[in-house]
Amino acid sequence: MQDVDGQTVYSATDLVGYLACEHLTTLDRAELRDLVSADERVDEELDVLRERGEEHELRYRAFLEQQGRTVIEGRHPKTAVAGMGQRERLEADTVLTRRLMHQGADVIYQAALFDGTWLGYADFLLRVEGPSTLGGHHYEVADTKLARRTKGGALLQLCVYSELVATV
């Protein structure tokens, strides 16, 4: 959950947190309004897991490229959106992702999905042949979780991203 130019914007993580504990959402909202403050946590184990997850994501990207698929960034480089406000950056990235979808990009990496209320960055959108409002293709969300088993939160994240993709 974050404040984007005065509007609360939610992510799949917020939804997972709400389903786990409604009070967590109440605390997150209070923190967003500066009514409470959360301690900054430094968790070295979590940092190692995050780093391994990023490496796994890049290996999957390389795998797609080895298959002959063209992978295109779904977000602008930070230098291209420097000086923009947070909402402007989100909207610029979302416009880029949507344009790539309409153009029929093969694979969109870090696709920006934002509808004004829900925000997410899908690891990959994979082009699949078949009719849609985009034409003769549509997209499936692919996420590169580093886990041995599928967790409910990951499925919920895929559902949120899929709903955002479906709006395009």
Backbone bond lengths (Angstrom), bond angles and torsions (degrees), N, CA, C in turn:
res aa  C-N    CA-C-N  psi(-1)  N-CA   C-N-CA  omega(-1)  CA-C   N-CA-C  phi
1 M - - - 1.438 - - 1.524 107.27 -
2 Q 1.308 114.42 134.49 1.456 117.99 179.47 1.520 109.95 -149.77
3 D 1.299 114.64 157.70 1.458 121.38 176.32 1.517 107.50 -93.06
4 V 1.318 115.83 122.37 1.461 121.11 177.33 1.523 106.98 -118.01
5 D 1.303 114.34 100.36 1.465 121.57 179.98 1.529 112.12 49.89
6 G 1.344 115.71 47.76 1.456 120.85 175.16 1.515 115.45 88.95
7 Q 1.313 118.76 -1.43 1.463 121.61 179.29 1.529 109.18 -118.00
8 T 1.332 115.77 137.54 1.459 120.02 178.00 1.524 108.93 -77.64
9 V 1.326 114.82 129.47 1.460 122.29 179.40 1.525 107.38 -119.75
10 Y 1.327 115.59 135.42 1.457 121.69 -174.78 1.525 111.46 -111.44
11 S 1.334 114.83 155.23 1.459 121.46 175.72 1.528 108.42 -123.11
12 A 1.312 115.50 170.84 1.457 120.30 177.02 1.529 110.28 -59.75
13 T 1.320 117.33 -34.55 1.466 121.66 178.36 1.523 110.53 -60.17
14 D 1.321 117.02 -37.70 1.467 120.81 177.62 1.518 110.80 -64.46
15 L 1.315 116.62 -40.55 1.461 120.78 179.21 1.527 110.35 -65.86
16 V 1.318 116.74 -43.50 1.472 121.06 177.26 1.527 109.57 -60.61
17 G 1.326 117.26 -43.84 1.461 121.19 178.22 1.512 112.15 -61.39
18 Y 1.324 117.07 -41.20 1.462 121.40 179.05 1.529 111.15 -63.04
19 L 1.318 116.04 -43.55 1.463 119.13 -179.94 1.524 111.85 -67.00
20 A 1.326 117.05 -29.96 1.460 120.75 178.14 1.528 111.33 -77.13
21 C 1.342 116.05 -36.54 1.466 119.65 -175.01 1.533 109.06 -163.40
22 E 1.322 117.00 107.57 1.462 120.44 -179.86 1.526 111.21 -60.12
23 H 1.316 116.78 -32.69 1.463 120.66 -179.60 1.528 110.99 -64.00
24 L 1.328 117.04 -34.12 1.465 120.67 176.78 1.526 110.26 -57.38
25 T 1.323 116.42 -42.48 1.465 120.52 178.75 1.525 110.68 -64.98
26 T 1.322 116.62 -39.36 1.465 120.45 177.11 1.530 110.25 -61.26
27 L 1.328 116.29 -42.80 1.471 120.06 178.30 1.530 111.26 -66.68
28 D 1.331 116.78 -41.33 1.468 119.99 178.50 1.526 110.91 -60.85
29 R 1.339 115.94 -42.57 1.472 119.77 179.38 1.531 110.75 -65.60
30 A 1.338 116.58 -39.03 1.469 120.43 178.40 1.527 110.61 -65.40
31 E 1.329 116.72 -39.57 1.464 120.29 177.25 1.524 110.76 -64.62
32 L 1.332 116.14 -39.65 1.459 120.77 179.45 1.526 111.05 -60.76
33 R 1.318 116.39 -32.73 1.475 121.75 179.98 1.538 112.08 -92.77
34 D 1.346 116.13 10.49 1.470 122.37 179.90 1.526 112.89 59.79
35 L 1.335 117.69 30.73 1.456 122.12 176.23 1.532 111.20 -87.15
36 V 1.324 115.59 -26.25 1.468 122.46 174.84 1.524 106.76 -139.13
37 S 1.319 115.33 162.60 1.463 117.42 175.78 1.522 108.59 -126.32
38 A 1.300 115.20 139.23 1.458 121.34 177.58 1.521 108.55 -97.13
39 D 1.312 115.30 142.14 1.450 119.88 176.90 1.517 109.60 -69.24
40 E 1.322 115.65 141.09 1.465 120.61 173.79 1.519 107.46 -74.65
41 R 1.323 116.09 123.23 1.454 120.60 -178.72 1.511 110.55 -99.69
42 V 1.304 115.33 131.56 1.455 120.95 171.88 1.524 105.55 -107.53
43 D 1.315 116.31 115.85 1.459 121.41 -177.40 1.524 107.48 -127.06
44 E 1.320 115.76 100.48 1.461 119.94 -176.22 1.526 111.77 -62.62
45 E 1.337 118.14 -35.59 1.459 120.86 178.70 1.526 110.76 -65.19
46 L 1.329 115.58 -41.48 1.459 119.64 177.91 1.520 110.61 -65.00
47 D 1.322 117.43 -37.43 1.466 121.01 177.25 1.523 110.91 -62.64
48 V 1.330 117.12 -40.67 1.473 120.98 178.29 1.523 109.80 -64.39
49 L 1.345 117.15 -43.33 1.468 120.40 178.58 1.523 111.30 -62.99
50 R 1.332 116.57 -41.06 1.466 120.65 179.12 1.533 110.17 -62.27
51 E 1.334 115.87 -43.04 1.466 120.82 179.20 1.534 110.66 -63.21
52 R 1.310 117.15 -43.78 1.467 120.46 178.10 1.522 111.36 -64.71
53 G 1.322 116.12 -37.47 1.452 119.81 177.20 1.516 112.21 -63.46
54 E 1.330 116.44 -40.61 1.467 120.67 177.69 1.520 111.11 -65.55
55 E 1.331 116.59 -39.02 1.468 120.27 177.07 1.524 110.60 -64.27
56 H 1.328 116.22 -41.07 1.464 121.14 178.07 1.533 110.76 -61.65
57 E 1.317 115.73 -42.53 1.465 121.55 178.39 1.526 110.97 -60.52
58 L 1.320 117.05 -43.79 1.467 120.87 179.15 1.527 111.85 -67.81
59 R 1.343 117.18 -34.52 1.470 119.51 175.51 1.528 110.65 -65.02
60 Y 1.334 117.11 -38.55 1.462 120.35 177.95 1.532 110.08 -66.27
61 R 1.314 116.44 -40.10 1.469 120.04 176.36 1.527 110.08 -59.60
62 A 1.332 117.07 -46.47 1.463 121.17 178.49 1.529 110.49 -61.22
63 F 1.318 117.63 -38.65 1.463 122.34 177.24 1.532 110.46 -60.17
64 L 1.336 116.75 -45.32 1.467 120.35 178.50 1.526 110.47 -61.72
65 E 1.317 116.62 -42.90 1.465 120.74 180.00 1.522 111.00 -66.03
66 Q 1.334 117.81 -36.52 1.473 121.16 177.04 1.529 111.01 -65.43
67 Q 1.326 116.35 -25.98 1.465 120.80 176.57 1.526 111.71 -78.47
68 G 1.318 116.39 -2.36 1.451 120.56 -179.93 1.520 114.00 91.32
69 R 1.315 117.02 9.07 1.464 120.28 179.45 1.526 109.45 -84.71
70 T 1.324 115.81 143.00 1.453 122.05 178.69 1.522 108.80 -93.16
71 V 1.319 116.15 120.32 1.464 122.04 -178.02 1.527 108.66 -103.80
72 I 1.329 116.00 126.14 1.469 122.10 -178.80 1.526 108.64 -121.21
73 E 1.319 116.02 138.96 1.462 121.74 178.48 1.526 109.91 -66.37
74 G 1.325 115.92 135.16 1.458 121.41 178.63 1.511 113.27 -96.86
75 R 1.326 116.69 5.26 1.462 122.33 178.29 1.519 108.63 -129.40
76 H 1.309 115.20 149.67 1.462 120.75 175.58 1.522 109.42 -71.77
77 P 1.330 118.09 148.63 1.470 119.12 170.88 1.529 108.56 -60.78
78 K 1.315 116.40 148.96 1.473 120.31 -177.73 1.522 112.03 -55.69
79 T 1.310 116.75 -32.63 1.472 119.63 -179.14 1.525 110.92 -67.51
80 A 1.325 116.99 -29.67 1.468 120.32 -178.22 1.520 112.38 -73.34
81 V 1.332 117.39 -23.06 1.458 120.36 -177.80 1.532 111.96 -113.64
82 A 1.349 115.49 12.13 1.460 119.82 177.99 1.523 109.19 -59.93
83 G 1.313 115.54 140.11 1.459 120.11 178.75 1.524 113.38 88.72
84 M 1.316 117.34 -11.47 1.461 120.38 178.14 1.531 109.29 -84.45
85 G 1.320 116.00 153.53 1.456 120.98 171.91 1.526 109.48 -72.71
86 Q 1.325 115.40 168.64 1.465 119.84 -176.46 1.532 111.87 -60.41
87 R 1.326 116.95 -45.81 1.473 119.71 179.91 1.524 110.68 -63.52
88 E 1.319 117.11 -41.34 1.468 120.45 178.75 1.521 111.45 -60.44
89 R 1.359 116.55 -41.11 1.471 120.30 178.60 1.521 110.65 -64.99
90 L 1.339 116.72 -45.17 1.464 120.58 178.92 1.523 110.95 -60.24
91 E 1.315 115.67 -45.26 1.461 119.42 -179.17 1.521 111.79 -67.63
92 A 1.326 118.11 -38.22 1.469 120.84 177.70 1.525 110.40 -63.56
93 D 1.327 117.01 -43.86 1.465 120.18 178.13 1.525 111.14 -65.28
94 T 1.319 116.82 -39.38 1.464 120.54 179.40 1.526 110.78 -65.55
95 V 1.321 116.82 -41.70 1.466 120.55 177.36 1.527 109.98 -61.54
96 L 1.331 116.97 -42.10 1.461 120.26 178.33 1.524 110.78 -61.01
97 T 1.327 117.66 -48.71 1.471 120.83 179.27 1.519 110.57 -58.82
98 R 1.317 117.47 -46.04 1.471 120.66 -179.08 1.529 111.45 -63.70
99 R 1.325 116.32 -39.72 1.462 119.55 178.04 1.530 110.51 -62.49
100 L 1.328 116.33 -42.90 1.467 120.25 177.93 1.527 111.29 -62.67
101 M 1.309 116.80 -37.81 1.467 120.33 177.98 1.528 110.25 -64.69
102 H 1.323 116.34 -45.98 1.470 120.06 179.61 1.521 111.57 -64.97
103 Q 1.338 116.78 -32.74 1.469 120.37 178.62 1.528 112.05 -76.57
104 G 1.327 116.51 -13.27 1.460 120.01 178.41 1.519 114.62 84.47
105 A 1.329 117.23 31.92 1.469 120.36 178.17 1.522 110.02 -53.90
106 D 1.316 115.83 143.77 1.460 121.66 -176.90 1.527 111.70 -66.66
107 V 1.333 116.52 -54.72 1.465 122.28 178.35 1.518 107.50 -136.87
108 I 1.328 116.59 130.71 1.462 121.35 177.07 1.525 107.27 -110.70
109 Y 1.337 114.92 118.99 1.466 122.12 -177.63 1.522 109.90 -95.20
110 Q 1.330 116.51 133.48 1.459 122.90 -178.18 1.531 110.46 55.39
111 A 1.322 114.54 52.68 1.457 121.47 -179.42 1.526 110.27 -66.84
112 A 1.321 115.88 126.88 1.465 121.55 179.57 1.519 109.17 -84.79
113 L 1.319 115.67 120.99 1.458 122.03 -178.86 1.524 107.95 -122.19
114 F 1.316 117.11 112.90 1.461 122.05 -175.06 1.513 108.83 -147.85
115 D 1.329 116.27 125.00 1.461 119.90 179.46 1.527 112.77 -113.99
116 G 1.324 116.21 12.49 1.456 120.78 -178.85 1.518 112.15 101.71
117 T 1.337 117.26 -26.67 1.461 122.43 178.93 1.524 111.41 -120.83
118 W 1.328 116.76 -41.85 1.462 122.83 -178.69 1.519 109.70 -107.50
119 L 1.328 115.02 137.52 1.449 121.47 -177.67 1.521 109.97 -132.52
120 G 1.310 115.64 137.54 1.453 119.95 174.36 1.518 110.05 -159.38
121 Y 1.317 114.82 156.43 1.461 121.41 175.12 1.522 106.83 -121.94
122 A 1.326 115.88 101.52 1.456 120.31 179.76 1.518 108.83 -70.43
123 D 1.329 116.36 135.32 1.460 118.78 178.11 1.521 109.59 -54.63
124 F 1.322 116.61 -49.52 1.464 121.53 -178.40 1.516 110.40 -145.40
125 L 1.324 115.99 141.68 1.462 122.55 164.29 1.520 105.60 -111.56
126 L 1.319 115.75 123.01 1.462 121.41 -177.93 1.522 109.43 -104.01
127 R 1.322 116.18 126.61 1.461 121.20 177.71 1.524 108.95 -70.36
128 V 1.322 114.36 133.69 1.463 122.36 177.65 1.520 106.84 -128.15
129 E 1.320 115.86 133.44 1.464 119.24 178.73 1.530 109.82 -71.42
130 G 1.306 114.97 141.44 1.459 121.89 -179.84 1.514 108.92 144.99
131 P 1.314 116.91 149.85 1.463 120.52 -173.54 1.531 113.49 -67.00
132 S 1.324 113.82 144.46 1.465 122.42 173.25 1.525 106.87 -160.01
133 T 1.296 116.71 -177.83 1.465 119.20 177.10 1.525 111.72 -68.88
134 L 1.339 116.99 -11.58 1.464 121.35 176.02 1.528 111.32 -81.25
135 G 1.313 116.77 -15.35 1.462 121.55 -176.12 1.512 109.71 125.91
136 G 1.322 116.23 -131.22 1.457 121.40 -176.34 1.517 113.81 -89.68
137 H 1.320 117.20 19.26 1.461 120.60 -179.02 1.523 110.08 -147.11
138 H 1.313 114.73 163.77 1.460 121.72 172.16 1.530 107.31 -146.84
139 Y 1.308 117.22 -177.57 1.470 120.44 -175.58 1.519 111.63 -127.69
140 E 1.326 113.37 144.71 1.457 121.33 172.49 1.527 107.60 -116.42
141 V 1.316 114.99 142.78 1.458 121.46 178.85 1.527 109.01 -82.72
142 A 1.325 116.14 133.42 1.465 121.63 174.09 1.526 107.51 -124.49
143 D 1.302 115.95 127.72 1.451 120.66 179.76 1.520 108.79 -119.94
144 T 1.303 116.82 147.16 1.464 120.72 -173.69 1.520 110.99 -112.85
145 K 1.310 116.14 63.66 1.458 119.71 177.24 1.517 109.89 -68.36
146 L 1.309 115.79 140.71 1.450 121.98 178.23 1.530 107.42 -97.76
147 A 1.342 115.39 81.95 1.464 120.83 -177.81 1.521 109.27 -151.33
148 R 1.313 114.81 154.11 1.468 119.85 178.62 1.517 111.63 -82.42
149 R 1.317 116.45 -25.80 1.462 121.38 -178.17 1.524 109.63 -129.12
150 T 1.300 114.84 149.29 1.461 119.94 177.22 1.523 109.22 -76.57
151 K 1.320 115.62 131.98 1.462 120.87 -179.86 1.525 109.42 -105.89
152 G 1.311 115.34 153.20 1.459 121.11 -179.28 1.514 112.99 -56.42
153 G 1.326 116.46 -39.99 1.464 120.31 179.51 1.519 112.45 -62.21
154 A 1.340 116.25 -36.74 1.473 120.01 178.53 1.519 110.16 -67.44
155 L 1.327 116.75 -40.06 1.471 120.00 177.56 1.522 110.83 -64.45
156 L 1.321 115.98 -41.40 1.462 119.89 178.55 1.530 110.57 -63.05
157 Q 1.326 116.99 -39.97 1.458 120.88 177.26 1.527 110.02 -60.52
158 L 1.330 117.53 -45.85 1.466 120.78 178.05 1.523 111.26 -60.45
159 C 1.328 116.47 -37.49 1.469 119.79 178.41 1.529 111.48 -65.51
160 V 1.335 116.78 -43.79 1.470 120.17 178.68 1.536 109.35 -62.05
161 Y 1.335 116.92 -47.47 1.459 120.06 179.66 1.528 111.44 -62.15
162 S 1.312 116.54 -40.59 1.469 119.96 179.63 1.518 111.75 -64.06
163 E 1.335 116.32 -38.20 1.466 119.75 176.03 1.524 111.08 -64.07
164 L 1.336 116.92 -40.69 1.461 120.45 178.58 1.533 110.91 -66.67
165 V 1.333 117.07 -38.40 1.460 120.61 176.43 1.522 109.85 -64.81
166 A 1.315 116.92 -40.29 1.474 121.19 -177.90 1.536 111.95 -62.76
167 T 1.333 117.28 -27.15 1.470 118.97 178.31 1.509 112.49 -69.36
168 V 1.345 116.50 -21.12 1.456 120.42 178.65 1.514 108.65 -78.58
